[in-house]
């Protein structure tokens, strides 16, 4: 294994994460409405549908107390509501609201527009290659930790 390539991937992925967090539409600080946790949780609810705290823990790896605080914030802002389990289980589930869907869509569009502007001079092949490699890296991480993030259909 090429130790130099691993070192570059590790360091550049840290920088990439910080840069993404600062793009327009990604944080309140950069003109967006949602904080990082709200963006992530709403994305999960949008992709997988109504989810309990236990199900959100299985995806995110966060503990229940952290998720209780984060979902309480979603409820306060009317980004999500608590509903009875559609399958009849005892646990209540969180479901994204129309307001949450609209807000998430607006934030995602701003984020995508910022990314598109940054790589506008890349070839279609380079964009597709980078997307595929990033997906493969995330898949490998998810396989390793045993938690799989839902993807939009």
Order of alpha helices (4+ residues) and beta strands (2+ residues): alpha-alpha-alpha-alpha-beta-beta-alpha-alpha
